[in-house]
């Protein structure tokens, strides 16, 4: 029991380090991705136009707009994610080497737990990224105060929680399965002590799988979280309604708007996340003996 507790603490700390690396590396492309999803039709011609207009109208640091929310929250989010994943693996099997099916199940369980913190972090980030440099743009503290005052905790701070859950379950099932598959194949050649580039490559594979498994739900999540009013009906009803609305407005391709910057972002962001996590965890394992 004591070893499991220490292992969870190690995963919490390593997850925080990995999360910070993810935000610092991936935020610019995340801003482009979110704006592609939520911008009014015709405002941008594509991802490169979003980059050009953002840089020209708002300056370079606008690409980091909304970063305060994930940077402050990602330590908790990734700590919860990696710790939940470790706990889920230990629940599923007492043996360290799980099958890929068991890895997928553990990833899905971790994703469901991760949504608890990911939902408010994403909501504030999306609302910050949905501002385009006008004089009326709000600071993060103003956005947070407004959402709490007008809609309270459930419909304000936690808006989009259930669609975040729906996104995170398949996303992290794919994420961890792809990561472990790549890592195990590299291990056949390099053994258990993988070079850093192999960890980076495995993390990139996981990041790409993450988006391919969940992207339409991410589009729905962003739209719901940006709205001026909360969604109505049950989660299944408003998610289905939003999917139909996107297809009606932009066709089936609208469900994948912004996918290319997401995939580009996933390569360095997921790579840096996993490399930072694995290296930190290895250091902690040596330091604590667990």
PyMOL commands that set and color helices and strands:
alter all, ss='L'
color gray80, all
select helices_A, chain A and resi 2-38+47-58+60-64+67-92+100-129+140-157+161-190+196-226+235-250+252-256+259-288
alter helices_A, ss='H'
color red, helices_A
deselect
rebuild
show_as cartoon
